[in-house]
Amino acid sequence: MNRRWFFLLTLLLVPCFTAALAATEPDFDSMRQQMIEEIEQQVRETASQLDDDKLDPRVIEALAKVPRHEFVLPTRRHQAYENRPLPIGYGQTISQPYIVAVMTDLLQLDPGDKVLEIGTGSGYQAAVVGELVKKVYSIEIIDTLGRKARKRLKRLGYDNVKVRLGDGYYGWKEHGPYDAIIVTAAASHIPPPLVKQLKPGGRMIIPVGSRFATQQLVLVEKNKQGELRTRQLMPVTFVPLTGGHKR
């Protein structure tokens, strides 16, 4: 085959290959909408625990915008919108979408808020919160995960999310105090440094318990006088909060 015929054949085949690849790409938009419908149904089923049977429409809108398939392993993209946690490597997981939605909703976020996240993971939770607020400061203790999340968030345009590598137990004091704090790993207790960095009138959502015991999703509210009120909402399962702090 001479070069001219090879070139013409290539021109004909490339569009065919491109079309074939596009045809095998899942319909992520439809899958994302199905995920949202499942989340809304689960919220209605757990209304007695949440004291509400629906999510803030802004949270729903954020879930509809964030491409969860960009935050999972390439081999898991086809499962990205299933309402369950998925492994992301290094012994970590991306949380179940229902849990992401509920934790975000419970913070009662306003557009001008500044939020601290402990446990960046793949960056999905930070992206969802980033759709709702002015600034998100997120801390990840696993170096490789944190660096990948930072690049991913930047690539997807989440310039209002800043990722730091370090031990989240101690928070990120220089950017505090925060309107809200979200912890995506289970602690044996509510870390005092995080309580200090929470603004009066602010909220913190955190799973409390050990890996081998029942964990509870706990809502922490600090009133204007700095007094705390905590409430256990529901049993959950999270990877443990790690670091050099004493447990």
N, C-alpha and C positions, 0 to 999 in steps of 0.2 A: 504494500500500500504506500503510495507516494505521500509526501507531506501535505499536498493540497487536499487530497481526499481525507486524510487523517484529521486535518483541521476542520473540514466541513462536518465530518462525523462527530467530532467533539462538540461543535456548536449545536448539533441536533440532540445529543445525549445529555449534556449538562442540564438543560431545563427539565428533562425527564427525571433525572436523579434528584434535582431540587424539589420538584413536585412530589416525588415519592417520599422524600424525607419530611416534607411539610405535612403530608397525609398521615404520617405515623406519629406526629406530635399530638399529644392529648389536647382536648378542648379545655384548657385551663380555666377559661372564663365561666363555662358551664359548671365545671367541677367546683369552682370557688363559690358560686351561687348555691349549689347543693350543700356545701359545707356550712354556709351561713344559715340555711334553712334548718339543718340538723342542730346547729348551735341554739337557734331560737327555740326549737322544740325542747331541747334539753334544759334550757333556762326555765321554760314553763313547768317542766317536770320537777325542777328543784327550787321552785319559787318559795317554798316554806323555809328553806335554808338561807335564801338570799334576800328575803323580804321584798321581792319584786319578781314579776313574771315576764319582764322584758328588759332588753338592754337599751342604753342610751342610743338613739339613732346615729350619733356621731361615731360611736364604737362600731356599729354595723358598717357604716361608710368606710371606716379605716380598714376593717377586715376585707371589704370588697376591693380596696385599692392595693393592698400589699400582696405581692406575688409570692406566696408561700413556697412555690416550687423553686424559687431562687435561693431558698434558705435550707434546703435539704440536700443530702448527698445525691449526686447524679443518678445513682442506681435506684433512688427512692422517689424520683420526680413523679412517677406515675401514681404514687401513694400520697403525694403532698397534701391533698385536700381531704384525706380521710380524717375523721374526727378522732384521732388518737395520736399519742406521742410517737416519734420516730427517732432512731439512733442517728447521731451526727458525728460519731467518732469520739475517741478519747474517753469512753465510758459515759458520755453525756447524751442528752436527748433534747429534741425540740418539743416543747410542751404540747399537749392536746389543745387544739384550737378552742374548744369550749372553755378550758381553764385560762387560756390567754385572754379570751373575751371577758370572762367573769372578773379576773384580777384587774384588768384594765378598767372595766366598768365601775368596780368598787372604789377606785381612787377618785371618782367624780372630778375628772380633770377639766380645767379651763384652758382656753387657747394660750394665755400668757404664762402658764405654769412652767416651772423648772422641776424636772423629775430626775431622781437618782435610781438607777437600776443596778442590782447586784446579781451578776451572773449573765453575761452577754450571750453566751452560747453561740448560736449561728447568727444572732442579731435580729431574729424575727420579732420577738416581743418589743425590742427597742424600736423597730420600724413601725409597729402598730401604735405605740405610744407617741412616736415621733410625728405621726399623722395628726395628732390631737393637740400637741403642746409646742411651746416656743423652743425649748431646749431639753435634751436628754443627755445625762452623763451616765455612762455604763461601764462597769468594771468586770473584767474577766481574769480569773486566776490562771487559766491554762493558756500559755503564751501563743501557741499555734492557732488555737481557736480564736483568740482575741484578735490576732493579726488578720486572719482570714475574714472575720466579721467586719473589721474596720474597712478593709478593701471592698467587701461586698456592699456595705452600706454606702460607701462613697460612690461606687459604680452605679448604684440604684438611685442616687440623688438625695440621700438622707444627710444633708450637710448640717442639720441641726442635732445630729447624734454624734457625741464624742466618746470614743472608747479608750479606756485606760487598762493597762495590764497590771494586775496586783491583787491583793487580798481584800475582797469586798467587805469583810467583817468590820473594817475600820472606816468604811465609807470613803468619801472624797471631800474632805473638810473645806478645801479652798474654794469650792464652788457652792457650798451650802450657805444658809440653810435651804432646804428643799420644800416645795409645796406638797410633794408626794414622793414616796419611796416604794419601790417594788422589788421584792427579793424572789428570785427564781430557783433557789436551792433551799433545802430544809436545814434549819438551824436548831440546835438543841434548846435555844432560848432566844429571846429577842435581843439582838446586840445593842448594848448601851450606846456605843458611838453613833449608831444609826438613829436612835431615839433623840440624841442631842442635835443631830443634823436635820431633824424634821421640824419645820416651822410650826409655831402655835397656830392651830386651826388646820393643820395638815393631816394627811392619812398615810399609813403604811400598810401594805398587804404582804404577808410573809407566811410560808409554811413552817410550822414548828413541830419538831419530833425527830426521832432517829430513823436510820435506814431500816432497822429491824423492829420498829414499834409503830403504832398508829401515828400518822402525822395529821395535823389539823391546819387548815387554812385559817389564819388569824388576821383580823382587821384591827389595826391599832389607830386610835384617834387621839390627837393631842388638842386639847381645848385652848382657848385664848390665854388661859392662866398657866399653861404648860402642864396641866394634869392629864394623865393618860387613862383611856378606857380601852379595854381589849375585848374582843368577841370572837369565839370560835365559830366558824361557819360550816365547814364540811370536812370529811376525811379526804386526804389527797396522798399522792405518792410522788416525791421529788428525789432527785439525786442529792446527796448531802452537801452542805456548805463546807468547803475545805479551806485550809489556811493554817497559819502558825499560831492562831489564838488558842487559848485554853478553853476547853469545852466545859 
